[in-house]
Amino acid sequence: MEKKLIEDEIDALNASGKYDKPIAVQVVELTQFWNAEDYHQDYVTKNPNSSYVQNVCIKEVKHFQQKFPDLIKPEKFY
């Protein structure tokens, strides 16, 4: 299901004319995953006054929430 969503988004971006050349990316199954170190877990919650959180993270999450509301978990994030 996720692969289809990704491929549909790539197709939509290619059809949009937003880029001069087609998006060239290989969509492959995730085979290995490493958890981040403990100090990275819940970084935004633990570091709400960080300049990175204030100027980058929150803006990017809000933008994603607006664009893909159906992909966000129901709990509140800023």
PyMOL Python script that loads the backbone (N, CA, C, O; Angstrom):
from pymol import cmd

cmd.read_pdbstr("""\
ATOM      1  N   MET A   1       0.825  -1.192   0.000  1.00  0.00           N
ATOM      2  CA  MET A   1       0.000   0.000   0.000  1.00  0.00           C
ATOM      3  C   MET A   1       0.873   1.262   0.000  1.00  0.00           C
ATOM      4  O   MET A   1       0.605   2.203  -0.747  1.00  0.00           O
ATOM      5  N   GLU A   2       1.918   1.278   0.840  1.00  0.00           N
ATOM      6  CA  GLU A   2       2.767   2.465   0.906  1.00  0.00           C
ATOM      7  C   GLU A   2       3.502   2.687  -0.405  1.00  0.00           C
ATOM      8  O   GLU A   2       3.670   3.826  -0.840  1.00  0.00           O
ATOM      9  N   LYS A   3       3.944   1.597  -1.040  1.00  0.00           N
ATOM     10  CA  LYS A   3       4.652   1.729  -2.310  1.00  0.00           C
ATOM     11  C   LYS A   3       3.746   2.383  -3.354  1.00  0.00           C
ATOM     12  O   LYS A   3       4.194   3.239  -4.117  1.00  0.00           O
ATOM     13  N   LYS A   4       2.494   1.988  -3.388  1.00  0.00           N
ATOM     14  CA  LYS A   4       1.535   2.566  -4.339  1.00  0.00           C
ATOM     15  C   LYS A   4       1.347   4.057  -4.059  1.00  0.00           C
ATOM     16  O   LYS A   4       1.307   4.858  -4.993  1.00  0.00           O
ATOM     17  N   LEU A   5       1.232   4.440  -2.781  1.00  0.00           N
ATOM     18  CA  LEU A   5       1.095   5.859  -2.432  1.00  0.00           C
ATOM     19  C   LEU A   5       2.307   6.663  -2.905  1.00  0.00           C
ATOM     20  O   LEU A   5       2.170   7.756  -3.454  1.00  0.00           O
ATOM     21  N   ILE A   6       3.487   6.101  -2.682  1.00  0.00           N
ATOM     22  CA  ILE A   6       4.720   6.782  -3.089  1.00  0.00           C
ATOM     23  C   ILE A   6       4.770   6.918  -4.604  1.00  0.00           C
ATOM     24  O   ILE A   6       5.063   7.993  -5.127  1.00  0.00           O
ATOM     25  N   GLU A   7       4.486   5.839  -5.297  1.00  0.00           N
ATOM     26  CA  GLU A   7       4.527   5.872  -6.759  1.00  0.00           C
ATOM     27  C   GLU A   7       3.486   6.828  -7.330  1.00  0.00           C
ATOM     28  O   GLU A   7       3.755   7.520  -8.311  1.00  0.00           O
ATOM     29  N   ASP A   8       2.295   6.875  -6.722  1.00  0.00           N
ATOM     30  CA  ASP A   8       1.261   7.821  -7.163  1.00  0.00           C
ATOM     31  C   ASP A   8       1.720   9.264  -6.958  1.00  0.00           C
ATOM     32  O   ASP A   8       1.477  10.120  -7.809  1.00  0.00           O
ATOM     33  N   GLU A   9       2.376   9.534  -5.840  1.00  0.00           N
ATOM     34  CA  GLU A   9       2.867  10.889  -5.568  1.00  0.00           C
ATOM     35  C   GLU A   9       3.960  11.272  -6.558  1.00  0.00           C
ATOM     36  O   GLU A   9       3.993  12.407  -7.036  1.00  0.00           O
ATOM     37  N   ILE A  10       4.844  10.348  -6.867  1.00  0.00           N
ATOM     38  CA  ILE A  10       5.902  10.609  -7.854  1.00  0.00           C
ATOM     39  C   ILE A  10       5.264  10.895  -9.212  1.00  0.00           C
ATOM     40  O   ILE A  10       5.658  11.838  -9.898  1.00  0.00           O
ATOM     41  N   ASP A  11       4.287  10.090  -9.598  1.00  0.00           N
ATOM     42  CA  ASP A  11       3.586  10.313 -10.870  1.00  0.00           C
ATOM     43  C   ASP A  11       2.916  11.683 -10.901  1.00  0.00           C
ATOM     44  O   ASP A  11       2.979  12.387 -11.908  1.00  0.00           O
ATOM     45  N   ALA A  12       2.273  12.058  -9.795  1.00  0.00           N
ATOM     46  CA  ALA A  12       1.599  13.364  -9.727  1.00  0.00           C
ATOM     47  C   ALA A  12       2.610  14.499  -9.833  1.00  0.00           C
ATOM     48  O   ALA A  12       2.364  15.485 -10.528  1.00  0.00           O
ATOM     49  N   LEU A  13       3.742  14.370  -9.152  1.00  0.00           N
ATOM     50  CA  LEU A  13       4.771  15.406  -9.243  1.00  0.00           C
ATOM     51  C   LEU A  13       5.336  15.499 -10.653  1.00  0.00           C
ATOM     52  O   LEU A  13       5.555  16.596 -11.167  1.00  0.00           O
ATOM     53  N   ASN A  14       5.571  14.357 -11.276  1.00  0.00           N
ATOM     54  CA  ASN A  14       6.079  14.377 -12.655  1.00  0.00           C
ATOM     55  C   ASN A  14       5.072  15.017 -13.604  1.00  0.00           C
ATOM     56  O   ASN A  14       5.458  15.743 -14.520  1.00  0.00           O
ATOM     57  N   ALA A  15       3.795  14.755 -13.391  1.00  0.00           N
ATOM     58  CA  ALA A  15       2.747  15.321 -14.253  1.00  0.00           C
ATOM     59  C   ALA A  15       2.494  16.798 -13.972  1.00  0.00           C
ATOM     60  O   ALA A  15       1.942  17.505 -14.814  1.00  0.00           O
ATOM     61  N   SER A  16       2.892  17.263 -12.798  1.00  0.00           N
ATOM     62  CA  SER A  16       2.604  18.645 -12.403  1.00  0.00           C
ATOM     63  C   SER A  16       3.422  19.687 -13.161  1.00  0.00           C
ATOM     64  O   SER A  16       3.031  20.852 -13.232  1.00  0.00           O
ATOM     65  N   GLY A  17       4.551  19.273 -13.725  1.00  0.00           N
ATOM     66  CA  GLY A  17       5.421  20.232 -14.391  1.00  0.00           C
ATOM     67  C   GLY A  17       6.255  21.050 -13.429  1.00  0.00           C
ATOM     68  O   GLY A  17       6.914  22.007 -13.834  1.00  0.00           O
ATOM     69  N   LYS A  18       6.234  20.686 -12.170  1.00  0.00           N
ATOM     70  CA  LYS A  18       6.976  21.436 -11.155  1.00  0.00           C
ATOM     71  C   LYS A  18       8.483  21.324 -11.373  1.00  0.00           C
ATOM     72  O   LYS A  18       9.228  22.249 -11.050  1.00  0.00           O
ATOM     73  N   TYR A  19       8.925  20.210 -11.911  1.00  0.00           N
ATOM     74  CA  TYR A  19      10.354  19.982 -12.113  1.00  0.00           C
ATOM     75  C   TYR A  19      10.666  19.869 -13.603  1.00  0.00           C
ATOM     76  O   TYR A  19       9.838  19.414 -14.392  1.00  0.00           O
ATOM     77  N   ASP A  20      11.870  20.289 -13.972  1.00  0.00           N
ATOM     78  CA  ASP A  20      12.283  20.249 -15.376  1.00  0.00           C
ATOM     79  C   ASP A  20      12.506  18.833 -15.888  1.00  0.00           C
ATOM     80  O   ASP A  20      12.310  18.552 -17.071  1.00  0.00           O
ATOM     81  N   LYS A  21      12.913  17.950 -14.994  1.00  0.00           N
ATOM     82  CA  LYS A  21      13.191  16.571 -15.373  1.00  0.00           C
ATOM     83  C   LYS A  21      12.363  15.637 -14.493  1.00  0.00           C
ATOM     84  O   LYS A  21      11.972  16.007 -13.386  1.00  0.00           O
ATOM     85  N   PRO A  22      12.100  14.436 -14.981  1.00  0.00           N
ATOM     86  CA  PRO A  22      11.338  13.475 -14.166  1.00  0.00           C
ATOM     87  C   PRO A  22      12.087  13.128 -12.879  1.00  0.00           C
ATOM     88  O   PRO A  22      13.317  13.124 -12.841  1.00  0.00           O
ATOM     89  N   ILE A  23      11.332  12.842 -11.847  1.00  0.00           N
ATOM     90  CA  ILE A  23      11.916  12.416 -10.587  1.00  0.00           C
ATOM     91  C   ILE A  23      12.524  11.032 -10.804  1.00  0.00           C
ATOM     92  O   ILE A  23      11.864  10.127 -11.315  1.00  0.00           O
ATOM     93  N   ALA A  24      13.780  10.878 -10.414  1.00  0.00           N
ATOM     94  CA  ALA A  24      14.491   9.612 -10.585  1.00  0.00           C
ATOM     95  C   ALA A  24      14.797   9.056  -9.208  1.00  0.00           C
ATOM     96  O   ALA A  24      15.737   9.492  -8.543  1.00  0.00           O
ATOM     97  N   VAL A  25      14.000   8.097  -8.788  1.00  0.00           N
ATOM     98  CA  VAL A  25      14.181   7.503  -7.470  1.00  0.00           C
ATOM     99  C   VAL A  25      13.759   6.040  -7.533  1.00  0.00           C
ATOM    100  O   VAL A  25      12.847   5.673  -8.274  1.00  0.00           O
ATOM    101  N   GLN A  26      14.428   5.227  -6.757  1.00  0.00           N
ATOM    102  CA  GLN A  26      14.071   3.811  -6.675  1.00  0.00           C
ATOM    103  C   GLN A  26      13.323   3.590  -5.372  1.00  0.00           C
ATOM    104  O   GLN A  26      13.827   3.925  -4.300  1.00  0.00           O
ATOM    105  N   VAL A  27      12.137   3.035  -5.454  1.00  0.00           N
ATOM    106  CA  VAL A  27      11.328   2.743  -4.267  1.00  0.00           C
ATOM    107  C   VAL A  27      11.532   1.264  -3.932  1.00  0.00           C
ATOM    108  O   VAL A  27      11.124   0.376  -4.681  1.00  0.00           O
ATOM    109  N   VAL A  28      12.179   1.025  -2.781  1.00  0.00           N
ATOM    110  CA  VAL A  28      12.480  -0.347  -2.395  1.00  0.00           C
ATOM    111  C   VAL A  28      11.959  -0.616  -0.986  1.00  0.00           C
ATOM    112  O   VAL A  28      11.725   0.309  -0.208  1.00  0.00           O
ATOM    113  N   GLU A  29      11.785  -1.885  -0.677  1.00  0.00           N
ATOM    114  CA  GLU A  29      11.314  -2.290   0.639  1.00  0.00           C
ATOM    115  C   GLU A  29      12.387  -2.011   1.692  1.00  0.00           C
ATOM    116  O   GLU A  29      13.574  -2.243   1.462  1.00  0.00           O
ATOM    117  N   LEU A  30      11.952  -1.514   2.843  1.00  0.00           N
ATOM    118  CA  LEU A  30      12.856  -1.301   3.964  1.00  0.00           C
ATOM    119  C   LEU A  30      13.274  -2.664   4.505  1.00  0.00           C
ATOM    120  O   LEU A  30      12.428  -3.488   4.855  1.00  0.00           O
ATOM    121  N   THR A  31      14.585  -2.894   4.571  1.00  0.00           N
ATOM    122  CA  THR A  31      15.061  -4.203   5.032  1.00  0.00           C
ATOM    123  C   THR A  31      15.731  -4.142   6.392  1.00  0.00           C
ATOM    124  O   THR A  31      15.846  -5.161   7.073  1.00  0.00           O
ATOM    125  N   GLN A  32      16.174  -2.958   6.796  1.00  0.00           N
ATOM    126  CA  GLN A  32      16.830  -2.831   8.089  1.00  0.00           C
ATOM    127  C   GLN A  32      16.524  -1.453   8.656  1.00  0.00           C
ATOM    128  O   GLN A  32      16.449  -0.466   7.924  1.00  0.00           O
ATOM    129  N   PHE A  33      16.350  -1.404   9.964  1.00  0.00           N
ATOM    130  CA  PHE A  33      16.020  -0.140  10.623  1.00  0.00           C
ATOM    131  C   PHE A  33      16.750  -0.080  11.951  1.00  0.00           C
ATOM    132  O   PHE A  33      16.795  -1.064  12.689  1.00  0.00           O
ATOM    133  N   TRP A  34      17.320   1.076  12.252  1.00  0.00           N
ATOM    134  CA  TRP A  34      17.985   1.285  13.529  1.00  0.00           C
ATOM    135  C   TRP A  34      17.255   2.379  14.294  1.00  0.00           C
ATOM    136  O   TRP A  34      16.952   3.433  13.735  1.00  0.00           O
ATOM    137  N   ASN A  35      16.972   2.136  15.557  1.00  0.00           N
ATOM    138  CA  ASN A  35      16.399   3.185  16.394  1.00  0.00           C
ATOM    139  C   ASN A  35      17.468   4.227  16.674  1.00  0.00           C
ATOM    140  O   ASN A  35      18.643   3.898  16.834  1.00  0.00           O
ATOM    141  N   ALA A  36      17.059   5.464  16.731  1.00  0.00           N
ATOM    142  CA  ALA A  36      17.980   6.542  17.081  1.00  0.00           C
ATOM    143  C   ALA A  36      18.353   6.425  18.555  1.00  0.00           C
ATOM    144  O   ALA A  36      17.673   5.757  19.334  1.00  0.00           O
ATOM    145  N   GLU A  37      19.438   7.083  18.917  1.00  0.00           N
ATOM    146  CA  GLU A  37      19.859   7.094  20.310  1.00  0.00           C
ATOM    147  C   GLU A  37      18.775   7.740  21.164  1.00  0.00           C
ATOM    148  O   GLU A  37      17.949   8.502  20.661  1.00  0.00           O
ATOM    149  N   ASP A  38      18.782   7.429  22.466  1.00  0.00           N
ATOM    150  CA  ASP A  38      17.752   7.918  23.382  1.00  0.00           C
ATOM    151  C   ASP A  38      17.604   9.436  23.347  1.00  0.00           C
ATOM    152  O   ASP A  38      16.487   9.948  23.417  1.00  0.00           O
ATOM    153  N   TYR A  39      18.718  10.162  23.241  1.00  0.00           N
ATOM    154  CA  TYR A  39      18.604  11.619  23.269  1.00  0.00           C
ATOM    155  C   TYR A  39      17.923  12.188  22.023  1.00  0.00           C
ATOM    156  O   TYR A  39      17.538  13.357  22.005  1.00  0.00           O
ATOM    157  N   HIS A  40      17.775  11.366  20.982  1.00  0.00           N
ATOM    158  CA  HIS A  40      17.038  11.801  19.794  1.00  0.00           C
ATOM    159  C   HIS A  40      15.545  11.476  19.895  1.00  0.00           C
ATOM    160  O   HIS A  40      14.734  12.076  19.189  1.00  0.00           O
ATOM    161  N   GLN A  41      15.179  10.541  20.757  1.00  0.00           N
ATOM    162  CA  GLN A  41      13.785  10.137  20.875  1.00  0.00           C
ATOM    163  C   GLN A  41      12.967  11.283  21.467  1.00  0.00           C
ATOM    164  O   GLN A  41      13.384  11.904  22.445  1.00  0.00           O
ATOM    165  N   ASP A  42      11.820  11.562  20.884  1.00  0.00           N
ATOM    166  CA  ASP A  42      10.930  12.640  21.345  1.00  0.00           C
ATOM    167  C   ASP A  42      11.673  13.969  21.453  1.00  0.00           C
ATOM    168  O   ASP A  42      11.469  14.726  22.402  1.00  0.00           O
ATOM    169  N   TYR A  43      12.526  14.244  20.486  1.00  0.00           N
ATOM    170  CA  TYR A  43      13.396  15.422  20.529  1.00  0.00           C
ATOM    171  C   TYR A  43      12.600  16.721  20.650  1.00  0.00           C
ATOM    172  O   TYR A  43      12.954  17.597  21.439  1.00  0.00           O
ATOM    173  N   VAL A  44      11.537  16.843  19.877  1.00  0.00           N
ATOM    174  CA  VAL A  44      10.746  18.077  19.896  1.00  0.00           C
ATOM    175  C   VAL A  44      10.108  18.288  21.260  1.00  0.00           C
ATOM    176  O   VAL A  44      10.103  19.403  21.782  1.00  0.00           O
ATOM    177  N   THR A  45       9.573  17.225  21.836  1.00  0.00           N
ATOM    178  CA  THR A  45       8.952  17.321  23.154  1.00  0.00           C
ATOM    179  C   THR A  45       9.974  17.681  24.227  1.00  0.00           C
ATOM    180  O   THR A  45       9.692  18.482  25.118  1.00  0.00           O
ATOM    181  N   LYS A  46      11.149  17.091  24.138  1.00  0.00           N
ATOM    182  CA  LYS A  46      12.192  17.324  25.141  1.00  0.00           C
ATOM    183  C   LYS A  46      12.934  18.647  24.951  1.00  0.00           C
ATOM    184  O   LYS A  46      13.539  19.157  25.893  1.00  0.00           O
ATOM    185  N   ASN A  47      12.891  19.203  23.741  1.00  0.00           N
ATOM    186  CA  ASN A  47      13.647  20.420  23.425  1.00  0.00           C
ATOM    187  C   ASN A  47      12.773  21.464  22.729  1.00  0.00           C
ATOM    188  O   ASN A  47      13.134  21.943  21.654  1.00  0.00           O
ATOM    189  N   PRO A  48      11.637  21.822  23.319  1.00  0.00           N
ATOM    190  CA  PRO A  48      10.691  22.717  22.624  1.00  0.00           C
ATOM    191  C   PRO A  48      11.244  24.111  22.339  1.00  0.00           C
ATOM    192  O   PRO A  48      10.752  24.783  21.433  1.00  0.00           O
ATOM    193  N   ASN A  49      12.246  24.562  23.080  1.00  0.00           N
ATOM    194  CA  ASN A  49      12.797  25.906  22.867  1.00  0.00           C
ATOM    195  C   ASN A  49      14.032  25.917  21.989  1.00  0.00           C
ATOM    196  O   ASN A  49      14.629  26.972  21.773  1.00  0.00           O
ATOM    197  N   SER A  50      14.420  24.767  21.484  1.00  0.00           N
ATOM    198  CA  SER A  50      15.565  24.695  20.576  1.00  0.00           C
ATOM    199  C   SER A  50      15.272  25.525  19.336  1.00  0.00           C
ATOM    200  O   SER A  50      14.155  25.497  18.817  1.00  0.00           O
ATOM    201  N   SER A  51      16.261  26.260  18.860  1.00  0.00           N
ATOM    202  CA  SER A  51      16.047  27.078  17.657  1.00  0.00           C
ATOM    203  C   SER A  51      15.709  26.199  16.460  1.00  0.00           C
ATOM    204  O   SER A  51      14.923  26.603  15.603  1.00  0.00           O
ATOM    205  N   TYR A  52      16.287  25.016  16.388  1.00  0.00           N
ATOM    206  CA  TYR A  52      15.970  24.102  15.294  1.00  0.00           C
ATOM    207  C   TYR A  52      14.508  23.670  15.360  1.00  0.00           C
ATOM    208  O   TYR A  52      13.820  23.632  14.340  1.00  0.00           O
ATOM    209  N   VAL A  53      14.044  23.350  16.544  1.00  0.00           N
ATOM    210  CA  VAL A  53      12.639  22.943  16.708  1.00  0.00           C
ATOM    211  C   VAL A  53      11.723  24.100  16.329  1.00  0.00           C
ATOM    212  O   VAL A  53      10.770  23.915  15.573  1.00  0.00           O
ATOM    213  N   GLN A  54      12.002  25.280  16.844  1.00  0.00           N
ATOM    214  CA  GLN A  54      11.152  26.448  16.607  1.00  0.00           C
ATOM    215  C   GLN A  54      11.144  26.888  15.140  1.00  0.00           C
ATOM    216  O   GLN A  54      10.099  27.265  14.609  1.00  0.00           O
ATOM    217  N   ASN A  55      12.305  26.840  14.488  1.00  0.00           N
ATOM    218  CA  ASN A  55      12.421  27.401  13.138  1.00  0.00           C
ATOM    219  C   ASN A  55      12.316  26.387  12.010  1.00  0.00           C
ATOM    220  O   ASN A  55      12.100  26.762  10.857  1.00  0.00           O
ATOM    221  N   VAL A  56      12.465  25.123  12.326  1.00  0.00           N
ATOM    222  CA  VAL A  56      12.445  24.115  11.264  1.00  0.00           C
ATOM    223  C   VAL A  56      11.393  23.036  11.520  1.00  0.00           C
ATOM    224  O   VAL A  56      10.462  22.872  10.731  1.00  0.00           O
ATOM    225  N   CYS A  57      11.541  22.312  12.609  1.00  0.00           N
ATOM    226  CA  CYS A  57      10.683  21.137  12.850  1.00  0.00           C
ATOM    227  C   CYS A  57       9.195  21.466  12.846  1.00  0.00           C
ATOM    228  O   CYS A  57       8.418  20.850  12.117  1.00  0.00           O
ATOM    229  N   ILE A  58       8.814  22.418  13.647  1.00  0.00           N
ATOM    230  CA  ILE A  58       7.387  22.722  13.792  1.00  0.00           C
ATOM    231  C   ILE A  58       6.799  23.183  12.467  1.00  0.00           C
ATOM    232  O   ILE A  58       5.697  22.773  12.102  1.00  0.00           O
ATOM    233  N   LYS A  59       7.520  24.028  11.744  1.00  0.00           N
ATOM    234  CA  LYS A  59       7.023  24.505  10.441  1.00  0.00           C
ATOM    235  C   LYS A  59       6.863  23.351   9.458  1.00  0.00           C
ATOM    236  O   LYS A  59       5.868  23.286   8.735  1.00  0.00           O
ATOM    237  N   GLU A  60       7.830  22.445   9.427  1.00  0.00           N
ATOM    238  CA  GLU A  60       7.752  21.330   8.493  1.00  0.00           C
ATOM    239  C   GLU A  60       6.613  20.377   8.849  1.00  0.00           C
ATOM    240  O   GLU A  60       5.917  19.886   7.961  1.00  0.00           O
ATOM    241  N   VAL A  61       6.422  20.117  10.124  1.00  0.00           N
ATOM    242  CA  VAL A  61       5.329  19.224  10.534  1.00  0.00           C
ATOM    243  C   VAL A  61       3.984  19.858  10.221  1.00  0.00           C
ATOM    244  O   VAL A  61       3.088  19.175   9.725  1.00  0.00           O
ATOM    245  N   LYS A  62       3.822  21.141  10.498  1.00  0.00           N
ATOM    246  CA  LYS A  62       2.551  21.819  10.194  1.00  0.00           C
ATOM    247  C   LYS A  62       2.258  21.789   8.697  1.00  0.00           C
ATOM    248  O   LYS A  62       1.120  21.574   8.281  1.00  0.00           O
ATOM    249  N   HIS A  63       3.296  22.006   7.894  1.00  0.00           N
ATOM    250  CA  HIS A  63       3.118  21.953   6.439  1.00  0.00           C
ATOM    251  C   HIS A  63       2.683  20.553   6.010  1.00  0.00           C
ATOM    252  O   HIS A  63       1.783  20.409   5.183  1.00  0.00           O
ATOM    253  N   PHE A  64       3.314  19.528   6.565  1.00  0.00           N
ATOM    254  CA  PHE A  64       2.956  18.149   6.242  1.00  0.00           C
ATOM    255  C   PHE A  64       1.536  17.838   6.690  1.00  0.00           C
ATOM    256  O   PHE A  64       0.786  17.180   5.969  1.00  0.00           O
ATOM    257  N   GLN A  65       1.159  18.313   7.892  1.00  0.00           N
ATOM    258  CA  GLN A  65      -0.194  18.089   8.401  1.00  0.00           C
ATOM    259  C   GLN A  65      -1.233  18.689   7.461  1.00  0.00           C
ATOM    260  O   GLN A  65      -2.280  18.085   7.227  1.00  0.00           O
ATOM    261  N   GLN A  66      -0.952  19.865   6.926  1.00  0.00           N
ATOM    262  CA  GLN A  66      -1.907  20.510   6.023  1.00  0.00           C
ATOM    263  C   GLN A  66      -2.004  19.771   4.694  1.00  0.00           C
ATOM    264  O   GLN A  66      -3.087  19.643   4.124  1.00  0.00           O
ATOM    265  N   LYS A  67      -0.873  19.291   4.210  1.00  0.00           N
ATOM    266  CA  LYS A  67      -0.858  18.635   2.904  1.00  0.00           C
ATOM    267  C   LYS A  67      -1.388  17.204   2.969  1.00  0.00           C
ATOM    268  O   LYS A  67      -2.044  16.742   2.035  1.00  0.00           O
ATOM    269  N   PHE A  68      -1.104  16.498   4.072  1.00  0.00           N
ATOM    270  CA  PHE A  68      -1.490  15.093   4.198  1.00  0.00           C
ATOM    271  C   PHE A  68      -2.194  14.824   5.526  1.00  0.00           C
ATOM    272  O   PHE A  68      -1.685  14.047   6.334  1.00  0.00           O
ATOM    273  N   PRO A  69      -3.343  15.440   5.775  1.00  0.00           N
ATOM    274  CA  PRO A  69      -4.006  15.270   7.073  1.00  0.00           C
ATOM    275  C   PRO A  69      -4.396  13.820   7.370  1.00  0.00           C
ATOM    276  O   PRO A  69      -4.460  13.421   8.533  1.00  0.00           O
ATOM    277  N   ASP A  70      -4.651  13.049   6.343  1.00  0.00           N
ATOM    278  CA  ASP A  70      -5.055  11.658   6.560  1.00  0.00           C
ATOM    279  C   ASP A  70      -3.888  10.755   6.952  1.00  0.00           C
ATOM    280  O   ASP A  70      -4.107   9.606   7.336  1.00  0.00           O
ATOM    281  N   LEU A  71      -2.655  11.251   6.862  1.00  0.00           N
ATOM    282  CA  LEU A  71      -1.487  10.447   7.221  1.00  0.00           C
ATOM    283  C   LEU A  71      -0.959  10.748   8.619  1.00  0.00           C
ATOM    284  O   LEU A  71      -0.003  10.114   9.067  1.00  0.00           O
ATOM    285  N   ILE A  72      -1.566  11.702   9.309  1.00  0.00           N
ATOM    286  CA  ILE A  72      -1.094  12.105  10.629  1.00  0.00           C
ATOM    287  C   ILE A  72      -1.897  11.381  11.714  1.00  0.00           C
ATOM    288  O   ILE A  72      -3.119  11.265  11.625  1.00  0.00           O
ATOM    289  N   LYS A  73      -1.203  10.907  12.719  1.00  0.00           N
ATOM    290  CA  LYS A  73      -1.875  10.271  13.847  1.00  0.00           C
ATOM    291  C   LYS A  73      -2.741  11.318  14.551  1.00  0.00           C
ATOM    292  O   LYS A  73      -2.418  12.506  14.522  1.00  0.00           O
ATOM    293  N   PRO A  74      -3.826  10.894  15.176  1.00  0.00           N
ATOM    294  CA  PRO A  74      -4.767  11.851  15.755  1.00  0.00           C
ATOM    295  C   PRO A  74      -4.237  12.669  16.932  1.00  0.00           C
ATOM    296  O   PRO A  74      -4.806  13.720  17.224  1.00  0.00           O
ATOM    297  N   GLU A  75      -3.183  12.244  17.616  1.00  0.00           N
ATOM    298  CA  GLU A  75      -2.715  13.033  18.756  1.00  0.00           C
ATOM    299  C   GLU A  75      -2.172  14.384  18.290  1.00  0.00           C
ATOM    300  O   GLU A  75      -1.670  14.513  17.174  1.00  0.00           O
ATOM    301  N   LYS A  76      -2.276  15.349  19.130  1.00  0.00           N
ATOM    302  CA  LYS A  76      -1.898  16.731  18.800  1.00  0.00           C
ATOM    303  C   LYS A  76      -0.381  16.875  18.706  1.00  0.00           C
ATOM    304  O   LYS A  76       0.363  16.316  19.512  1.00  0.00           O
ATOM    305  N   PHE A  77       0.050  17.620  17.726  1.00  0.00           N
ATOM    306  CA  PHE A  77       1.455  17.987  17.582  1.00  0.00           C
ATOM    307  C   PHE A  77       1.501  19.472  17.270  1.00  0.00           C
ATOM    308  O   PHE A  77       1.354  19.867  16.114  1.00  0.00           O
ATOM    309  N   TYR A  78       1.696  20.266  18.248  1.00  0.00           N
ATOM    310  CA  TYR A  78       1.772  21.725  18.132  1.00  0.00           C
ATOM    311  C   TYR A  78       0.582  22.247  17.376  1.00  0.00           C
ATOM    312  O   TYR A  78       0.462  23.455  17.173  1.00  0.00           O
TER     313      TYR A  78
END
""", "prot")
cmd.dss("prot")
cmd.show_as("cartoon", "prot")
cmd.util.cbc("prot")
cmd.orient("prot")
